[in-house]
């Protein structure tokens, strides 16, 4: 049945959205098993449409992730006649804001793709469901042990299950450029890294630079916090006590000083003071930077794009530098996944499709077709992962499983405001490295608390 009478099916997109929705789940009627959910869905009368909001477009043939979504939707719809998944592609930068607006007018989608951090905010606002209620507590308990990146519970509720385990934003680097500067491997500490990146900028002669950092974009994460993870888990957890980051504390000051050093050394150009991730990616693949901090799930896509301008085999990834020589190179993880609204059009079909997204077949599809880390640990044992085509995915998976990925706290208060405040710090320092860091951080503290 149509939930709001507003669903037109996107043929190919349909099945995938359904999967996403199910992944997010949003009903108190929880099927005990995948088979039961599928049977209840098929037993429904008439046609059913599940509406999904995502930044992917299943009709986009050049994006591998969208192709994977299309294949998963096709598979689900073929086994569920009468069920249509209506994918409505959205701008990824304002998914949370637009969703909250749609809830107020009772026009929200059944399933929404959102980051783990944002899902916590939506749960706190009471606009998404507990997936344990929709999918069944026993099913979720079992699934969590099989996932590479388990979902994070908040006060006993699970708002999201990660669809793409990822290493967050990692440093992409060109081995050929590092070799020209006499650098054999990515520097391990921030001091060493800053020196190396500045040398790369000097060799570029004002045309190319050592390092690029994103300073604007979606309020889901910030490069500021990527640096902050370099002090280790204890300092990271201490700075987030009560779900609020201490912008006036020692970790914040150390992070801000590191940004200042990157700019004053010449490693990072001042025009990065207004640089979003998409523009940064385009500039990296066209050769402007030797190293750039970008989203790990785009690894395969970025290499393909770079191949049009230089040897793509020279593109590699690594965790971020650390503040301690004996520390692990960290990454900040905030994986994308799906959440479900409080009132899905068909709870049974939503649950059936969510569960289908965690099948061995779907998990392998995300990797082979989409270039993503599989959701299931067992998928890594598939013969495909012994092939050269799987090298990119295996590299990201190894970073995640090595324990280098630190998650954002699940109880963050005002996530969007916090990330915007952190980006404002980056913008101020990159644009004017002579800014008073204490004043900049004090403004961030106030902005994050509003």
N, C-alpha and C positions, 0 to 999 in steps of 0.2 A: 504494500500500500504506500502511497505517497505521503511523506511526512508533512510537507507544507504546500503541496501542490505546485512545486517550483522545479521539478526535475526533468531535464531533458537529457537523454543518455548520450554520452560520448562513447561511441561504440568501443573503440579500443581501450579508451581510458577507463571505461566502466569497471571491468573486473578488478583493476588494481586498486581503485579507490576503495572498493569494497574491502579489499584485503587490509588496507590501511585502517579503515574504520574498525574492522573487527579487532585489529591489533589494539586499538585504543579502547574498545569496548565500553558500553555505557548503559547497561540495563541490569535490573535486579533479577531477571529471569536467566539464571546461569545454566547452560547445558552441561551435563556431567562429562561428556566426551565429544571429540570431534565428530564421530559418527552420529551421535545423538543430535548435535547441533545441526548437522547437515540434513538429517531426516526431518527435523522440525521445520527447517527452512523450506525444504521441498514440499512439505505437507501443507504449506500456506496456500491460501486461495488467491487466485488472480496474480498479477504481475507485481513485483516488488522492486523499488529503486532505492539504492543506497547512494547518498551524495557525499563526496569526499573533496575536501580542500587540501591541495598540495601545491608546491612550487614546480612540480614536474608536469610535463605535457606528454601523455602517451602517444600523441600524434607527431612528436618531434623525432625524426629518424636519426638525427646527428648526436643526440644525447644518449649515452649508454644507459644511464640510470632510468631514463624515461622508457627506453626500449625494454628494460627488464620489467618495469611496472606493467607495460602493455602485455608482455608474455604471461605474467602472473594473473592478470585480469582475464585474459583469454582462457587460461586453464580453469579458473574458478567458474567463469560463466558457462563454459561448456559442460561442467558437471552440475550446474544449478540452473536448469532451464527456467526462464521467467524472471530471473534475477538480473537486474541491470545495475552496473556501477557507473554512476555519473561523476566523472572527475571534472572539477572546476578549478582550473589552474589559477593560482594567486601569486602576488608578489611576495617573496619569502621575507621581506623586511617588515611587513606589517600584518602577518598572519594572526598574532595574538590580539592586536588592537581591533582588527576587522571582525574577528570571531566574537569578541565581547560585545561589539556593536550589534552583530547578528543575533546574539542571545537575547538582547534587550527587545528586539523586534520579532522574536520567535521565528527567525529565518535561518538559524544556524545549520551547518551541515551535520550529517550523522558522524562523520569522522574528520579529524583535523590532524595534519602533520605539524608537529611542534617539537622544540628541543626539550630535553629533560628538565632543564631549569625552568623554562616557561610552563611546562606541564604542572610543576609544583605550584606556581602562581595561580593557574586556572583551578586547581583543586582547592586551594585556599579560598578562592572566590566562589566555590560551590557550583561551577558551571560545567564540570566534566564528571564522569562516573568513576567509581572504583573498579578496576579491571578484574579484581578477584571476585566481585559480585557478578559481573557479566560472564566471565569465562569459567568461573568455578574455582574455589580456593585450592582444591587438590590439583587441578590441572595446572594452575599458575605455580604452585609450589614445586611441582615436578619440572615444569618448563624452566624455571629460574635456575635450576641446577645444570641445565643443558646449554644455557646461553653464554656466549663469549662475554657479553656485557649485560648483566642482569639489571632489571628495573629497580628503581629506588623507592622503597615504601616511605610514606610520610604518615605518622600517627596510625600505623596499621593499614593504610590504604595505598593502593598502587594506581597512580594516575596514568602511567605510561610504561610501555615495554619498548626498549630500543629496537628500532627497525634496522638501523645501520650502526653497528658498533664502530666507533672511530677513535682515532688518536687526536681528534680536535685539529687545531692549527699547528702544523709542523713547519720546519724550515726546509724549503726547497732550495737546492743549490746545483750549480753547474760545475761538474768536475773539471771541465776544460778550463774554465775561468780560474778556479782555485789552483790548478796546476801552473798556469801562467804566473801566478803570484807566489809560486813555491810552497803552496799549502796542500798537503797530502790528504788530510782528513778535516772535517768540520771541527773548529776549535771547541773545546769542552767547556771552558768557563766564559763568563761574560766579559771579563777583562781581555782574555785572549781573542775572543770573538770580535770585540770592538776594534782591536788593533788590526786584525786580519781584514775585516770589512772595510776599514779606512784605507788600507793598502789597495784593495780592489777598486775603490773609488778613485784613488790617485792614478791607477793604471788606466782607468776609463777616461781620464782627461775631460771631465765635465759632460761626457756623452752617456756614459754608463756609470752605475753606482754599485757599491758593495752590498747594500741591504735595503729592502723595502719593508715597511710596516703599515698595516691598515689602521687608520685612525678614525674612520667613520663607517657607518653601515648599520646592520640590524642590531638592536639592543639585546643580543643573546649571549655575547661574549665580548671580550676586549683584549687586545694585545698586552695591555697593561697587566692583566692577570696572568697572561702567559709567562711574562718575565717573573712575576711574583712567585710562581711555582718553583722557581730555581732555588729557593731557600729551604725546600724540603717540606714534608708533610706536617711536621709539628708546628713550624712557623705559619704554614698555610692555614691550618685548623685554628690556631690561636687568633689569627687576624680576622677570622669569620665568626667569632663567638656571638651567639644570639642571632645568627643569620644576617648580620650587618658587617660589612667590611670596614675596618678601622683605617680610614684614609689619612689619619694623623699619626699612625703608629710607625714603628721602625721599619716594617716590611714595605709599607707604602713609600716611605722616604727613600729606601734603598732602590726600589723599583724606579722611582722618578729620577733619581740620580743616574741610573743606568741609561735611561732614555736620553737624558741630557748629554751623556758621554757619547752616545751613538751619533748625535747630531753635531756636537762641537768638534768631533774627530773627523767629520766628513763622511762617515760610514753611511748615514742616512741623509738624503737631500731634504731641504726644508719644505719642498712642495708636497712632501708626504703628510703635511699638516692637514690635508683635506683629501685623503686617499681612501676609497672604499675597496673592498675585496675584489670586485669584478674588474675595476680599472687596473688594480695591482696585477691581477692575473694576466690581463691583456699585455701590460707592459713587460712582465717577466717573459712571456712566451715570444715576445718580439725582441728580446735581448737587452732591455734597459738595465736589468739587475742581475748580479751574479748569485744573489741569495734573496729569497723572499719568504715571508711568513704567510702561509696560505692553508686552506682547508684540506685535510688529508684525503677525504673521499674523492677529491677531484684529481688524484694522482694520475690515473690512466688518461683522463681527458686532457689534463695539462700537458702530458707528454705528447699526445697526439697533436695538440695545437702547436707546441714548440717545434715539432718536426717540419712544419712549413717554413721555418726560419733558420733553424740550426739543427745539429745532430741531437735528436731526442734521447739517445742513449746516454748523453752526458747529464741528464736530469736525474737527481736522486733526492731522497728525503732523510731527515734526521730529527731527533728530538731537539728541544731548545737547549741553549747553554745553561749551566748551573752556576751557583755562586761558590760552590765548594769543589775542589779538584777531585775529591773522592765521591762526589754525589752522582746520581743517575741523571742523564739528560731527560728532563721532564717534558710532558705535554699536558695540556688542559683539555679534558674530555667533557663534552656537553652534547651527547648523541641525539640525533633526530629519531623520532618515533611517532606513534599515533596515539591520540586520545579520542574518546567517544563522548558525544553529547549525552545529556541526561535523558533525552527522549528520541532514540533512534526510530526510524520508520519501521524496521523489523529487527527486534532484539535477537531473534533466532538466526536470521541470515547474517546479521552483523557479527555475531559470535562465531558462526561457521566460517566466515571469510577471514576473520582475524586469526583463527586457529590455522587456517590453511596457509597463512603467511609464514608460519613457523614450521611448515613441513620440510622434509629433507629436500624435496624438489625445489621449493621456493627459495630456500636458503642457498642452494647451489646456483639458482638463476641470478640472484643478486650478485654473485661473484663472477660467474662466467660471462654473463651478458652485461651486467651493470658495473663491473669493476669494483664492487664493494666487499668489505669484510663480511663473511657469512654470519648469520645470526646464531647458528648452532656450532658448537665446538666440533661435533662429529663430522661436519661438512669438510673440515680441513683434512680429513683422511681420504677424501675422494681422490681417485687417480688424477683428476684434472690438476690438482695442486702440485703435481710433480712435473708439470709442463712449464715451459718458459712463459706462456701467457699468464700464468698465475703469480709470477714473481712480484708484481706490484702489490697485489692483495696480501700475499704472504708477508711482505715487509711491514705493512701497516699492522697486520694481525700480531706480528712479533712484538711490536712496540706496545700494543695494548696488553698482551699477555705477560710482558716482562715486568709489569707493575709500574711502568713509568707514567701511566696516564692517571693524573689526579682529577677526580670529579669535582664539579661545583657543588657546594653544600645543597642539600635538598630543602633546607628551611630558609632560603634567602628571602629577606624582606625587600619588596620593591626591586625585583630583578632588573627590569628595564631602566629604572632610574639609576640604579647602581652602575650598570654598564655604560649608560650615557655619561654619567659623571666620570667614569674611568677614561672614556674616550675623550672627554673634554680636557682631562689632564694631558693626554698624549698630544692633542691638538695645540694646546698652549705651549708646551715645551718644545715640540718640533718646530712650530712656527717661530717661536722666540725662546731659544735656549737660555737666554739671560733672565727669564722670568723668575720671580721669587718662588721657589718650590714650595715653601711652607704656605704661602698665600694660595697658591694653586691647589694644593691638597686640602686646605681649609675650605675653599669654595666647593670642592668635590664632596667633602664630608657633609656640607650643608645641603647640596643638591641631592645627594643620595637619601637624605633624611626627610625630604619634603613629601 
